[in-house]
Amino acid sequence: MAKNRNKKKKNSAAMDFSMDTASIPQAMDTSETRAPSSVLGVLDRKIRKGLPTRRSKSLRKKKAIEKATSQMEKLEEKALKNESKTLRTKSAKKLYE
């Protein structure tokens, strides 16, 4: 999924500086706030330990190594095939000369 980092908020309102709020005394907010429900949902989830990620990382490494070796083997086979083909064509040309 794409991340929406660069999108600007459409409903952002400009700040109103017409009243000076520093000169008006305000009461201190002493009310306790409750934690949002989304945070509580995160606490209920199981936390994965580090081992499975290590295993997956090593599996990715193994697969990458296997893929690289198979590609190298394919390239070597192609090179041998091309060499044998050139030898066959040269020998065929010598027969007809």
C-alpha positions as CSV (number, residue, x, y, z in Angstrom):
1,M,0.0,0.0,0.0
2,A,1.2,3.5,-0.8
3,K,2.0,5.9,2.0
4,N,0.2,9.2,2.0
5,R,3.1,11.3,3.3
6,N,3.0,14.1,0.8
7,K,-0.7,14.7,0.7
8,K,-1.9,18.0,2.2
9,K,-4.9,18.1,4.5
10,K,-7.8,19.6,2.8
11,N,-9.7,20.7,5.9
12,S,-6.9,22.6,7.6
13,A,-8.1,26.0,8.9
14,A,-5.9,29.0,9.1
15,M,-5.1,30.3,12.6
16,D,-7.0,33.3,13.8
17,F,-4.7,35.9,15.5
18,S,-7.4,38.5,16.0
19,M,-7.6,37.9,19.8
20,D,-4.6,37.9,22.0
21,T,-5.1,34.8,24.2
22,A,-2.0,35.5,26.4
23,S,-3.7,38.4,28.1
24,I,-6.9,36.5,29.0
25,P,-6.4,34.4,32.2
26,Q,-7.4,30.7,31.6
27,A,-8.1,27.9,34.1
28,M,-5.7,25.0,34.2
29,D,-7.0,21.8,32.7
30,T,-6.8,19.2,35.4
31,S,-9.1,16.6,33.9
32,E,-7.7,13.1,33.3
33,T,-7.9,11.8,29.8
34,R,-8.7,8.2,28.9
35,A,-6.3,6.4,26.6
36,P,-7.7,6.0,23.0
37,S,-9.2,2.6,22.2
38,S,-6.7,2.0,19.4
39,V,-3.9,1.9,21.9
40,L,-5.7,-0.6,24.1
41,G,-6.2,-2.8,21.1
42,V,-2.5,-2.9,20.5
43,L,-1.8,-4.0,24.0
44,D,-4.1,-7.0,23.6
45,R,-2.3,-8.4,20.6
46,K,0.4,-11.0,20.9
47,I,3.9,-9.7,20.5
48,R,6.1,-11.7,18.3
49,K,9.6,-12.6,19.4
50,G,12.7,-12.0,17.4
51,L,13.4,-15.6,16.4
52,P,10.8,-16.0,13.5
53,T,12.2,-12.9,11.8
54,R,15.7,-14.3,12.0
55,R,14.5,-17.5,10.5
56,S,12.8,-15.7,7.7
57,K,15.9,-13.6,7.1
58,S,18.1,-16.7,6.9
59,L,15.6,-18.4,4.6
60,R,15.6,-15.4,2.3
61,K,19.4,-15.5,2.3
62,K,19.4,-19.2,1.5
63,K,16.9,-18.8,-1.3
64,A,18.9,-15.9,-2.8
65,I,22.1,-18.0,-2.7
66,E,20.4,-20.9,-4.3
67,K,19.0,-18.7,-7.0
68,A,22.3,-17.1,-7.7
69,T,24.0,-20.5,-8.0
70,S,21.4,-21.8,-10.3
71,Q,21.7,-18.7,-12.5
72,M,25.5,-19.2,-12.6
73,E,25.0,-22.9,-13.6
74,K,22.6,-21.9,-16.3
75,L,25.1,-19.3,-17.6
76,E,27.9,-21.9,-17.6
77,E,25.7,-24.4,-19.5
78,K,24.8,-21.7,-22.1
79,A,28.5,-20.9,-22.5
80,L,29.4,-24.6,-23.0
81,K,26.5,-25.0,-25.4
82,N,27.7,-22.0,-27.5
83,E,31.3,-23.3,-27.5
84,S,30.2,-26.8,-28.7
85,K,28.0,-25.1,-31.3
86,T,30.9,-23.1,-32.7
87,L,33.2,-26.1,-32.7
88,R,30.5,-28.1,-34.7
89,T,30.0,-25.3,-37.2
90,K,33.8,-25.0,-37.7
91,S,34.3,-28.7,-38.2
92,A,31.3,-28.8,-40.6
93,K,32.9,-25.9,-42.6
94,K,36.2,-27.7,-42.7
95,L,34.5,-30.8,-44.2
96,Y,33.1,-28.8,-47.1
97,E,36.3,-26.8,-47.9
